[in-house]
Amino acid sequence: MIKHYLKTAWRNLFRQRFNSLINVAGLSIGMAAAVFIFLWVKNELTFDSYHPDAKQVYLVKNYPGSATKESRAWESSPFLLGEAARTQLPEVLETARLRTMKYENPYFNIKGQFTREKNCAYVDPAWFRVFKYEFIYGDTASFNNHPFSLLLTASKAKQYFGNENPIGRIIKIDTLNYEVRAVVKDNPVNSSFQFDVLVPLAARLANPKTKKGDEYWGNFYYLTFLKLTPSANRQIVEGKLDDIIRKNRGDTKGKTGLAALPDLRFDTELEYSILEHSDKKVVYIFAVLGILLLLIACINYVNLTTARATLRAKEVSIKKIVGAGRRQLFIQFVIESATISTLALAITLCIIHLILPVFNQFTEKNFSLEPGNPGLWMIFGGTLLTTVLLTGIYPAILLTSFKPLAVFRGLNVLQIKDTVLRKGLVILQFSISIVLITGTIVIYRQLQFINKQNAAYNRSQLLSFSIPFKLLRNYKVEQRASITASVKKELLAETSISDASLMDMESVVNIEGGSSGGSNDWDGRAKDFRPMIVFMHVDTSFKKIINLQMQDGRWYQPGNMADGHNCILNETAVKEFNIHVPVIGQRFVAQGDTGVIIGVVKDFYYKSMHEKIGPVVIKTDDGWNGTYLLKTAAGKTMEAQKASEKIWKHFFPYEPFSYSFVSDEFDKLYRADKKLATLIWVFSMIAIFISCLGLFGLAAFTAEKRNKEIGIRKILGASVANIVSLLSAEFVYMLLFSMVIAFPLAWLAMNKWLENFAYRITIAWWIFLTAAIIALLVALLTVSFQAVKAAMANPVKSLRSE
C-alpha cells in the first residue's frame, strides 16, 4: 500500500511540475534558512553545558565597594579567594582559577619566527578536574607537574608543527623555554573558554614579585570557578564569600555573586569580560525567526495545494466510489506532503553543505555536518517533521472532505471558506516580511546613529601601539619617562605622522576597568559612596587628537609641573559626584593623589553605546603610560605604520612590533550588531522571496481559473491595465491588511531590541512607510508578471472550448 501511495505521490509531483517546483524551491530555501538559525540558536542555548556537572559550577563575581548588586559586576576575583573558599567552605568541592595573558602580549618564538598569541591563559591544576578537555597527546599530570609546560589545541599544534606529534617541542616566550606537554581537541563551538594555549599557573607564580602582587587581596586578576556540592544553597555560599572578602580586604561594602556556568553566556551585568557573551533576547528573536521562515515556506505549500483542491475533486470522488476510506485518502495526501518535504530536505542538505563555510566564517564558529552528531540530526529531523505536519495535515483534511455540495460551495470540512484561510495565510506571510524589513531599517539606522555620534575624529587616521609592561617595569620612573619621550620625539619627526599622544589605555574606544576604592575623595562625598570611576592617564596632546571639547576650565599645559596632581572630570562625573559650584578649583583626591579640578570636558564615548557614559577622571602621565596614539597625515597611513615600525625596531630591536587602527577597534565593538543587521537583512530577503514564490503560484492559478472571464472582458473592451488591476487588486488589499498587523509587531520588537543601547534612535513613522512600500512594490512586480501575461493572451484561445 505504501508503495502505491509513493507512486501516486511521484505521479502528482510530475503532473503538476510548476506547482511542485515552487513548493520544493520554497520549502528548500525556507528549511535551509531555518536549519542555519536553529544550529546557531542551539549552540547559544547549550553553551558550556557539555562540562560534567555544569550546573554545579559557578563563576565568582564581585561588586567591589558596593553594599548592593546595583553596580556593574567584575568577573575577576583576588587570587587567594579560591583557596580560601575551598578550605573554609564545606559546600565547595573544587576551585579552578584562570588568568588571561591578554595584557602580557606574549610572543611565541619558534626557530626565530615571532607570532603573537592572543588566546593564552594561565590555569591552576584543578582546572582539568572541573572542566572537560579531550587529550590527543599527553595528559594533565604531565602538564601540571612541570611549571613551564604548554597545552595546545589541535589546530594550534598543527599551525606550529604540522601533523607531527608536538610533545617535547620547545617554544620560547620572552627569555624562557616552554615545553609542549599536551595537545587537546579544539574547544567546542559552544565553549566560553576559547583559549588555544594554556600555561600552568605555577609558571607565573615562579616569579616572587609577581606572586606577591597576585596574593594581595586588593588585586582582582583571576577568574575563579567553584564547583559546589549538589545540595549547596547558592545564597548561603554567596554570604560566606562576602565574609571572606570583607575579612581579608577590610571592605565592609564588598559584595559577591555566583553565576552558574550554563548561564554565563548571557550574563550582561559585567563591567567588562575576557569571555564572549551574548544577549538571550536576540537568541530568542532568532529562534522565532527560524520558525517564521519555516512557516512562510509551509504556507506556500498549503496555499497552492488548497487553491488547486477543487481540481482533484474528481480523483477523490472516484476513489471514494470504488471503496477508498477517508483514512486511506488522508494517508495518501500526507505521504505526498512527506515526499515533497523529503525531497526539499535533500536539496536543503546540498544548500547547507555549500553555504556552511560562508556561514562559519560569518559567525566565527566551526559548525560541521558530522554524521555522528545527534544534535544535528535532531534539528534536521525536527525541521522535517514540522514541515510534514504543517504542509500535510490541513491539505489532507481538506482534500478528503469533498462532498458534491461542498465542492460547489467551496467549503471545507470545517465549513470555512478555504479562500478566506488562504488569504489569511498570505497576509501572515507578508506581515512577517514587513516586520523583518522594518527591523533591517531600524538596525541600519541605529548603526548609522552610532557612527555619527562617534565622529568627533577620523578613526581611520588613528593607529596605536604599546610598549609592553614587562619592558617598562625594568626601568625607574625617570628612565621610563626618558624612553617614552624619546620615542614620541622621533615619531613626531616623521612627516607621515601629524601628531602623537602617550596614554595608559590600550584603546580609546573601549576602555576597560575602573576604580571604586577609598583612595578617591572630594568635598561633600558621603563616606559610603564609592562609585566606579574610569581613570585615564594621558599627555597634553591627547585632547587635540580625539577632539575633546572643554565644558569648563582648561586642559593640561605643557611643562606645567603643578598639573601632575590636578585632574579633569567629564560632565557625568561632576553630576554624579555632586561637585560643589564653582567646580573649578575644588579639591579632588584621585587614587591617593591630592590636587584640584582644573577642567571639565564634555561627555565623550569611551565604550560601546550599549552602556551609559560613566564618571571619567583624566590625569596626566603617571610614569606608566606606554601606549602611543598616532594621528597620521592625510593619505599617509601606511607610511606612518612603516615609520612607527622602524622607530620601534630602533628602540626595541628584540621585541616584535604590533599595532592596531582605532577604526578596527571601533568595528569590533559593534561587530555583533553589524552581524545582526546583515542576518536580518538576509533573512528578510529570503522571507520576501519565499512569499513571492507563493504569490507567483497563486497569481498563476488565479489567472488560469479566471481565464475565460478575462477573455470575455477583453472582447467587451477591457484594456490590459484594467485586467492587471482586476487581478492585482485582491493581492494589494491583502498586503494593506498585513501592514496593519505588521506595524505594531515591528514597533514592539524593535523597541525591545533598542533597549540594549543606552543611546538610541527613535523609530520614526517613515521607517514603517518605507518597509510597506518595499513590500508592496515587490508583491506588485510578482503578481503583475502573471497578470500582464494573462491580459496579453489571445481571448479566442481561452474561449475556444466553449
Secondary structure as GFF3:
##gff-version 3
##sequence-region A 1 802
A	DSSP	alpha_helix	2	15	.	.	.	ID=ss1
A	DSSP	alpha_helix	17	45	.	.	.	ID=ss2
A	DSSP	three_ten_helix	54	56	.	.	.	ID=ss3
A	DSSP	beta_strand	57	63	.	.	.	ID=ss4
A	DSSP	alpha_helix	79	88	.	.	.	ID=ss5
A	DSSP	beta_strand	92	100	.	.	.	ID=ss6
A	DSSP	three_ten_helix	102	104	.	.	.	ID=ss7
A	DSSP	beta_strand	107	110	.	.	.	ID=ss8
A	DSSP	beta_strand	113	116	.	.	.	ID=ss9
A	DSSP	beta_strand	120	123	.	.	.	ID=ss10
A	DSSP	alpha_helix	127	130	.	.	.	ID=ss11
A	DSSP	beta_strand	135	138	.	.	.	ID=ss12
A	DSSP	alpha_helix	140	144	.	.	.	ID=ss13
A	DSSP	beta_strand	149	153	.	.	.	ID=ss14
A	DSSP	alpha_helix	154	161	.	.	.	ID=ss15
A	DSSP	beta_strand	170	173	.	.	.	ID=ss16
A	DSSP	beta_strand	176	184	.	.	.	ID=ss17
A	DSSP	beta_strand	197	200	.	.	.	ID=ss18
A	DSSP	alpha_helix	201	205	.	.	.	ID=ss19
A	DSSP	alpha_helix	208	214	.	.	.	ID=ss20
A	DSSP	beta_strand	223	228	.	.	.	ID=ss21
A	DSSP	alpha_helix	234	249	.	.	.	ID=ss22
A	DSSP	beta_strand	255	260	.	.	.	ID=ss23
A	DSSP	three_ten_helix	261	266	.	.	.	ID=ss24
A	DSSP	alpha_helix	280	307	.	.	.	ID=ss25
A	DSSP	three_ten_helix	309	312	.	.	.	ID=ss26
A	DSSP	alpha_helix	313	321	.	.	.	ID=ss27
A	DSSP	alpha_helix	326	363	.	.	.	ID=ss28
A	DSSP	alpha_helix	374	399	.	.	.	ID=ss29
A	DSSP	alpha_helix	404	409	.	.	.	ID=ss30
A	DSSP	alpha_helix	418	453	.	.	.	ID=ss31
A	DSSP	three_ten_helix	459	461	.	.	.	ID=ss32
A	DSSP	beta_strand	462	466	.	.	.	ID=ss33
A	DSSP	alpha_helix	469	472	.	.	.	ID=ss34
A	DSSP	alpha_helix	477	492	.	.	.	ID=ss35
A	DSSP	beta_strand	497	503	.	.	.	ID=ss36
A	DSSP	beta_strand	521	522	.	.	.	ID=ss37
A	DSSP	beta_strand	534	538	.	.	.	ID=ss38
A	DSSP	alpha_helix	542	546	.	.	.	ID=ss39
A	DSSP	beta_strand	550	553	.	.	.	ID=ss40
A	DSSP	three_ten_helix	561	564	.	.	.	ID=ss41
A	DSSP	beta_strand	567	570	.	.	.	ID=ss42
A	DSSP	alpha_helix	571	577	.	.	.	ID=ss43
A	DSSP	beta_strand	587	590	.	.	.	ID=ss44
A	DSSP	beta_strand	593	601	.	.	.	ID=ss45
A	DSSP	beta_strand	616	620	.	.	.	ID=ss46
A	DSSP	beta_strand	627	632	.	.	.	ID=ss47
A	DSSP	alpha_helix	637	651	.	.	.	ID=ss48
A	DSSP	beta_strand	659	661	.	.	.	ID=ss49
A	DSSP	alpha_helix	662	669	.	.	.	ID=ss50
A	DSSP	alpha_helix	671	705	.	.	.	ID=ss51
A	DSSP	alpha_helix	707	715	.	.	.	ID=ss52
A	DSSP	alpha_helix	720	754	.	.	.	ID=ss53
A	DSSP	alpha_helix	765	792	.	.	.	ID=ss54
A	DSSP	alpha_helix	795	799	.	.	.	ID=ss55
###
